[in-house]
């Protein structure tokens, strides 16, 4: 379906897209992203590698914006080395392991990627990244260097792991471990950056399972969604411990006789991903600055929407399913407050529960787990309990009162302008209609 027909059939999403595009003041000026030629180059690279996520980074508080942008580009550079099958192992493995050392050089770039590698510019133009990296505050630099070192070594280990290359991910523990290296470490680094900037509660540092869950929830969602694309490329990250319950071979799910088993397997993986939801909500409650909150919340609400989309959906076995662009706009608008995020999670969890079939082998487990999340949310909002009622014992970071500023939408949407626009539209439409009737209507003679 084309974009236009999608919007016509989803007017709420059309409204969200229009508000986002035309009626919102950015939280901060983006003037200073053009400060130096190198910085300009970096933001160009960012837009080249990821259009939608680049926009989210651009909205960040200037205190954090460059650090996050450079962290993103450096991770993208690592990925681009790892992904490229044309680079020999003898070059690739040491390059990944020593990548963090390049961050201390004044100049360095790499032209060894295949010409077809889509993000190769990040490595050929790495000088611009390095120059701006050296202008960052040392505390930010140290975080980025530490994560780059750990991730580069993790990637190199996987390349050399024969078992992993031949048979893929085995146990659920292996699955979590793999996701830790590609995504958990990113959550780790970003959490440290936000805590240094005093934009997040320092308590987060002592609870690695929370930032780990921020990465794992996103990565597991990607892995479930990308099944068909990965199989096509001759790989898969679905853990055998789960898929072997439903089939003998991962590719079996693509034949029409095994569709039912394939869908049960998808659902099992969705249930596994939902284990991170309470951590994600707790994490989000401890972000104390608006732009950082949005930066963290947007990918997570997109992930729960994607999980609901892939749940019970046999199309995942054959094609790449994606949430509509309009849905994304609506999610971005609604996720600006903490309450808005919680509402989105509740909405999609209810949707999953509604579509869960009694014949699903995990029927009971789904119901129990979703009920647990519901209870967690309910307890979190139990602030003013009646006298004599015991307060909940769930450890939750910020009391809802401290979080209240995120429970009110921020004043960045120009509602007055929307009102004027609506008026203008109404006048134009009615006069247009009147003229149509006059000129095309039944003639008088
Ligand atoms: C993130 Cl610096 C990612 N990954 C994402 C994007 O969100 C996380 C890569 C580099 C960075 C950040 C992210 C955002 C905010 C807070 C986070 C966090 O932790 C506290 O990371 C956990 O996906 C990649 C990993 C999951 C591997 C970490 C969001 C993103 N979305 C894509 C959509 C898509 O389908 O990939 O990149 C996009 O909008 O283009």
Boltz pocket constraint, residues with backbone or C-beta under 6 A from the ligand:
constraints:
  - pocket:
      binder: B
      contacts: [[A, 50], [A, 51], [A, 52], [A, 53], [A, 54], [A, 68], [A, 71], [A, 72], [A, 75], [A, 182], [A, 183], [A, 184], [A, 186], [A, 187], [A, 188], [A, 190], [A, 191], [A, 211], [A, 214], [A, 215], [A, 216], [A, 218], [A, 219], [A, 295], [A, 296], [A, 297], [A, 299]]
      max_distance: 6.0
